[in-house]
Amino acid sequence: GVAGAIEVVVGELITIGLGTRFAAFIGSGEMAVAYFMAHAPSALLPVQNMGQAAVLFCFGFLYMAARGGGVWSVDGSMGK
């Protein structure tokens, strides 16, 4: 339940570009928790435990958290 709510809110914020860095950081943490709780106990590597999507989303969100929303986002249009 809580993970679904986080995913919906984070997805919407990243889509419109509002609070992109914070939202992507929260999304990355959620994907890391999802990987370690659901996939890592069965095997070490993502290829072995079917956790590729969780790992890719985790690193994708980390990239967005580092780069920000860009010039076309709501954050970019509001200025620094």
Steps between C-alpha positions, in 0.01 A plus 500: 500500500763753602732405213218552250424846636869595486525375142196700389612825663865465392394410146276803468758739646773374269267510200418869546843586635396640836747421778677262266816458703320420824239277334763305306706452815195358682420278200856372492484409866173320449642296214806409709276382784285306254807329357648404835171386651351313204786392274833486686406223746463247218833568322782752493493634144201673336521264201460201729214637713298688233574837659626679187210746484536604863874559458457693174229722649713556809797625298276692259342686790844567649603655169189720499568601860851609403405680176165654591200558280663704226386815324160360390389410852289707737809543718697628201231747399476641854871582500756429763 
